[in-house]
């Protein structure tokens, strides 16, 4: 294989691996304010209580 083919293969591999590493690093950065988290937890608890009530009928 000519040298340019190896360069293209290495460049493609580098781009794929670089993208995967960037995706992994940014996957856990979800900055949600504490008041919104509390609101979500409260709503979830309400829905679970309502579902439990509906299941009893």
C-alpha positions as CSV (number, residue, x, y, z in Angstrom):
1,X,0.0,0.0,0.0
2,X,1.4,3.4,-0.8
3,X,2.4,5.8,1.9
4,X,-0.6,8.1,1.4
5,X,-3.0,5.2,2.1
6,X,-1.3,4.6,5.5
7,X,-1.5,8.3,6.3
8,X,-5.3,8.3,5.5
9,X,-5.9,5.2,7.6
10,X,-4.0,6.7,10.6
11,X,-5.7,10.0,10.2
12,X,-9.2,8.3,10.2
13,X,-8.3,6.2,13.2
14,X,-7.0,9.3,15.0
15,X,-10.2,11.2,14.3
16,X,-12.4,8.3,15.5
17,X,-10.5,7.8,18.7
18,X,-10.3,11.5,19.4
19,X,-14.0,11.9,19.0
20,X,-14.7,8.9,21.3
21,X,-12.4,10.3,24.0
22,X,-14.0,13.7,23.8
23,X,-17.5,12.1,24.0
24,X,-16.4,10.1,27.1
25,X,-15.0,13.2,28.8
26,X,-18.0,15.3,28.2
27,X,-20.6,12.6,29.0
28,X,-20.6,13.1,32.8
29,X,-20.7,16.9,32.8
30,X,-24.4,17.6,33.4
31,X,-24.5,20.7,35.5
32,X,-28.1,21.0,36.7
33,X,-28.9,23.5,39.5
34,X,-29.8,22.1,42.8
35,X,-33.3,23.7,42.9
36,X,-34.2,22.0,39.6
37,X,-32.9,18.7,40.8
38,X,-35.1,19.0,43.9
39,X,-38.1,19.9,41.7
40,X,-37.4,16.7,39.6
41,X,-37.1,14.5,42.7
42,X,-40.4,15.9,44.1
43,X,-42.2,15.4,40.9
44,X,-40.9,11.8,40.6
45,X,-42.0,11.1,44.2
46,X,-45.5,12.4,43.4
47,X,-45.8,10.3,40.3
48,X,-44.6,7.2,42.1
49,X,-47.2,7.8,44.9
50,X,-49.9,8.3,42.3
51,X,-48.9,5.1,40.5
52,X,-48.9,3.1,43.7
53,X,-52.4,4.5,44.5
54,X,-53.6,3.6,41.0
55,X,-52.2,0.0,41.3
56,X,-54.2,-0.6,44.5
57,X,-57.5,0.0,42.7
